[in-house]
Structure formats: C-alpha cells, structure tokens
Amino acid sequence: MKCPSITPGGRVPGHTAEQEHPRHVLTRIDRLARSVKDLQDIVHELKARKVTLKATEQPINTGTAAGKAFLDMLGVFAEFETNLRKERQLEGIAAAKARGVYKGRKPSRAASQSKRS
C-alpha cells in the first residue's frame, strides 16, 4: 500500500532538498492504516525514502526505537478495533435479518438492467 501523500516521483509534499530529515506528520496512526501489514508497508516505504513518521496526538516518532515500538503496538490495537467493529456490524445485521427488518440494499438501476441483458 502506497502512502497517499508521497508523489509517484518519490517527493514528499512540503519537503525541500535543504531539509536533512524529512518528516511525515499526521494526527493519529489509526487514520493512516487499518491493518498492521498496511501500516508496516507504509512505514517501510517512508523509511526507504529516509522519511520519519510523527503523530501529533500520540507519542510516535519513527526516528526513535521507542517510537517504532509504540507504532507497532498502536497498529495492533487499531487492527483489533477494526475487527471488533466488523464483528459487531455482522452481529447486528444477523439480528436484524432474524427480526425481518434488514433487507439489504435495494438493487441499483444499472444492476437490475444488466441482469435483464
């Protein structure tokens, strides 16, 4: 998964050649990736470009060993929360179907037309 704020040419917006160590700043890690694998892929891509990652609302700076460790821990918890949310959603859908109140999304016009063809 590519980090969306790095251009295809490898330039980091807001970074000038005079800066020694560019830094990608974001508010929260859970807004960057939804799984540990995606997070690690993004961090590895940034590291290959010699860019550190810093979160403003969390004590994370991938330029330090403690920051890297904390990043991985937060990534695990973010993925865990995502999985819990999916489980609760599926349980809610199953309960609604059992009560007969969940019918799913109505077919779009394009989908119904394609079935006729």
Secondary structure, DSSP 8 states (H G I E B T S, - for coil): ---TTS-TTS--TT--TT-SS-EEEES-GGGT-SSHHHHHHHHHHHHHTT-EEEETTTTEETTSHHHHHHHHHHHHHHHHHHHHHHHHHHHHHHHHHHHT--------HHHHHHHH-
